[in-house]
Amino acid sequence: MAKPASSAVPAGRDARLPRWLGRRPGREARRFDSVVIRGAGIGALICAARLARSDAFAGRVRIAAPRPRPGRRLVNGCTLRARTLDYAGAALGVPAETLADDLFGAERHKASTWAQDFALAPPHPGALDLRGPTPWMEAEPGRPLAYGLRNGHLVDRLARAVDLEVPFADTLAPSLEACLDQAPGDRPMVLDASHEPLSDVPAPAKPERFVVASQVPLRRRDGAALAAGHSCIGMRHRDGWFDTGVFYPFHDPLTPAADFYGIFYRIVRAGAPGFDKAREIAAMREIDEAFADALGLDPVDAEATRGEAMVPCIPWSDVTTHRADYMDLFRTYSACTPIITGDGMTRGALAGWLCAEALLAGEDPVSATNRSLRRWRSANRNFARGMTGLSRPLGAALRRAPRLVLRPVAAQPHMWARVA
Ligand SMILES: Cc1cc2nc3c(=O)[nH]c(=O)nc-3n(C[C@H](O)[C@H](O)[C@H](O)COP(=O)(O)OP(=O)(O)OC[C@H]3O[C@@H](n4cnc5c(N)ncnc54)[C@H](O)[C@@H]3O)c2cc1C
């Protein structure tokens, strides 16, 4: 990988970025001489990319996980807030614009969202008579709000950025000890960026809440209710809480017929009496495709491309189960409820980049990443409340004045569009 001279510091008010950013400390300020990263997702690879192109850690980074081999199925997030490319670009040392070109090439317009709509469905299944879609947020000229991509496409681009510099392992390291064994130095830092537990680190508390989700690539019909270049947030109140969905312009070179993707998800209590995982996921699949149909979107090769998941929620507070030489990076950037606000990739990119910068500056990576994520964490928490305990008043307000209710979000374009 080429070593650009400096790393631009992305501007913007979404993250609380530390004052020491960009300052180059003396060698003695650094507490670690090597880094082992356990995981090969977005947070892991962005952190590895930044460290690998620094003089301090070049040749001293290991990934204690196999190189990712993504397939066509929509596993993990697909709404890429454009802001994410600022942080990924800073880590890779390339302009965000170059990264967008790499990811989308001549198809960038197909993957770009320029305005966001809102639509509300009636409470129960059957023919979906949507209220909306109504636009509520618009991009500034030249700055799309988001891109739609297959998560694995971005992961693959990031893996190629580190391929020559950072060795991958054959299997995921099962323990902290196994990570330390792979360290190419005497004073290693281990960053755990995987959701698989480590056998020799105390397990986090068992989650009570999960998010169930079903997502699929789509193709827009002529005359569709949802305009090209617009995305749509959809909600349906069911059994006291909200099912929520998003539909975004999308491009994937492995499924070129698709020009949108759509996901529906719901927060669930897995221990609740009568809870049935398969039934909850089937309900998400059904509403996802019914809502897509009402918007004028058809599934593309659903059996081979549809992704479904039930992933645990993480406590709202800062993660504190770290040690001096070990950080639970994954749980730090997962920040509460996965999936629901379409910002997991942004959080992973921000935290991965900032964690690397902290190690380079001899600063504490735990407090730097925790502080930087505060705004994201509170947005996530507020939305989770809106989907669950506050869903009745929120539903009533959204029925009456959706644009007014959503105005505080629309007033934060820096949390969507690129600002660097
Ligand atoms: C179905 C789905 C839809 C999503 N939609 C979006 C989106 O539209 N936009 C966006 O920015 N982010 C979204 N996310 C989150 C996003 O994929 C991740 O936050 C992001 O990829 C950063 O994680 P990673 O790649 O570094 O780590 P990875 O290890 O690759 O983790 C990726 C995702 O896997 C989930 N996961 C799967 N199984 C488990 C498990 N057993 N325990 C804990 N976590 C698990 C995590 O919650 C995380 O979201 C979504 C995640 C899922 C699963």
Ligand as a Chemical Component Dictionary entry (heavy atoms), coordinates in Angstrom:
data_LIG
# 
_chem_comp.id                   LIG 
_chem_comp.type                 NON-POLYMER 
_chem_comp.pdbx_formal_charge   0 
_chem_comp.three_letter_code    LIG 
# 
loop_
_chem_comp_atom.comp_id 
_chem_comp_atom.atom_id 
_chem_comp_atom.alt_atom_id 
_chem_comp_atom.type_symbol 
_chem_comp_atom.charge 
_chem_comp_atom.model_Cartn_x 
_chem_comp_atom.model_Cartn_y 
_chem_comp_atom.model_Cartn_z 
_chem_comp_atom.pdbx_ordinal 
LIG C1  C1  C 0 -28.899 -7.156  8.987  1  
LIG C2  C2  C 0 -28.011 -5.980  9.298  2  
LIG C3  C3  C 0 -28.312 -4.743  8.725  3  
LIG C4  C4  C 0 -27.504 -3.639  8.995  4  
LIG N1  N1  N 0 -27.788 -2.430  8.385  5  
LIG C5  C5  C 0 -26.899 -1.421  8.466  6  
LIG C6  C6  C 0 -27.010 -0.292  7.615  7  
LIG O1  O1  O 0 -27.924 -0.191  6.795  8  
LIG N2  N2  N 0 -26.046 0.672   7.695  9  
LIG C7  C7  C 0 -24.996 0.561   8.543  10 
LIG O2  O2  O 0 -24.137 1.453   8.572  11 
LIG N3  N3  N 0 -24.857 -0.501  9.352  12 
LIG C8  C8  C 0 -25.755 -1.515  9.313  13 
LIG N4  N4  N 0 -25.567 -2.643  10.056 14 
LIG C9  C9  C 0 -24.430 -2.713  10.958 15 
LIG C10 C10 C 0 -23.140 -2.886  10.154 16 
LIG O3  O3  O 0 -23.187 -4.007  9.307  17 
LIG C11 C11 C 0 -21.949 -3.015  11.089 18 
LIG O4  O4  O 0 -22.092 -2.145  12.165 19 
LIG C12 C12 C 0 -20.699 -2.655  10.346 20 
LIG O5  O5  O 0 -20.484 -3.574  9.286  21 
LIG C13 C13 C 0 -19.504 -2.594  11.251 22 
LIG O6  O6  O 0 -19.232 -3.865  11.767 23 
LIG P1  P1  P 0 -17.922 -4.619  11.314 24 
LIG O7  O7  O 0 -18.001 -4.828  9.839  25 
LIG O8  O8  O 0 -16.756 -3.858  11.788 26 
LIG O9  O9  O 0 -17.980 -5.963  12.120 27 
LIG P2  P2  P 0 -18.633 -7.369  11.756 28 
LIG O10 O10 O 0 -18.083 -8.366  12.687 29 
LIG O11 O11 O 0 -18.530 -7.685  10.334 30 
LIG O12 O12 O 0 -20.113 -7.154  12.242 31 
LIG C14 C14 C 0 -21.110 -6.743  11.427 32 
LIG C15 C15 C 0 -22.491 -6.900  12.077 33 
LIG O13 O13 O 0 -22.686 -8.229  12.513 34 
LIG C16 C16 C 0 -23.637 -8.183  13.525 35 
LIG N5  N5  N 0 -23.678 -9.480  14.189 36 
LIG C17 C17 C 0 -23.954 -10.594 13.515 37 
LIG N6  N6  N 0 -23.970 -11.638 14.356 38 
LIG C18 C18 C 0 -23.688 -11.171 15.581 39 
LIG C19 C19 C 0 -23.564 -11.784 16.853 40 
LIG N7  N7  N 0 -23.748 -13.075 17.044 41 
LIG N8  N8  N 0 -23.226 -11.014 17.903 42 
LIG C20 C20 C 0 -23.039 -9.702  17.731 43 
LIG N9  N9  N 0 -23.159 -9.087  16.556 44 
LIG C21 C21 C 0 -23.494 -9.791  15.473 45 
LIG C22 C22 C 0 -23.193 -6.985  14.323 46 
LIG O14 O14 O 0 -24.219 -6.425  15.085 47 
LIG C23 C23 C 0 -22.776 -6.014  13.255 48 
LIG O15 O15 O 0 -23.867 -5.210  12.954 49 
LIG C24 C24 C 0 -26.384 -3.761  9.849  50 
LIG C25 C25 C 0 -26.096 -5.004  10.429 51 
LIG C26 C26 C 0 -26.893 -6.106  10.162 52 
LIG C27 C27 C 0 -26.558 -7.436  10.794 53 
# 
loop_
_chem_comp_bond.comp_id 
_chem_comp_bond.atom_id_1 
_chem_comp_bond.atom_id_2 
_chem_comp_bond.value_order 
_chem_comp_bond.pdbx_ordinal 
LIG C1  C2  SING 1  
LIG C2  C3  SING 2  
LIG C2  C26 DOUB 3  
LIG C3  C4  DOUB 4  
LIG C4  N1  SING 5  
LIG C4  C24 SING 6  
LIG N1  C5  DOUB 7  
LIG C5  C6  SING 8  
LIG C5  C8  SING 9  
LIG C6  O1  DOUB 10 
LIG C6  N2  SING 11 
LIG N2  C7  SING 12 
LIG C7  O2  DOUB 13 
LIG C7  N3  SING 14 
LIG N3  C8  DOUB 15 
LIG C8  N4  SING 16 
LIG N4  C9  SING 17 
LIG N4  C24 SING 18 
LIG C9  C10 SING 19 
LIG C10 O3  SING 20 
LIG C10 C11 SING 21 
LIG C11 O4  SING 22 
LIG C11 C12 SING 23 
LIG C12 O5  SING 24 
LIG C12 C13 SING 25 
LIG C13 O6  SING 26 
LIG O6  P1  SING 27 
LIG P1  O7  DOUB 28 
LIG P1  O8  SING 29 
LIG P1  O9  SING 30 
LIG O9  P2  SING 31 
LIG P2  O10 DOUB 32 
LIG P2  O11 SING 33 
LIG P2  O12 SING 34 
LIG O12 C14 SING 35 
LIG C14 C15 SING 36 
LIG C15 O13 SING 37 
LIG C15 C23 SING 38 
LIG O13 C16 SING 39 
LIG C16 N5  SING 40 
LIG C16 C22 SING 41 
LIG N5  C17 SING 42 
LIG N5  C21 SING 43 
LIG C17 N6  DOUB 44 
LIG N6  C18 SING 45 
LIG C18 C19 SING 46 
LIG C18 C21 DOUB 47 
LIG C19 N7  SING 48 
LIG C19 N8  DOUB 49 
LIG N8  C20 SING 50 
LIG C20 N9  DOUB 51 
LIG N9  C21 SING 52 
LIG C22 O14 SING 53 
LIG C22 C23 SING 54 
LIG C23 O15 SING 55 
LIG C24 C25 DOUB 56 
LIG C25 C26 SING 57 
LIG C26 C27 SING 58 
# 
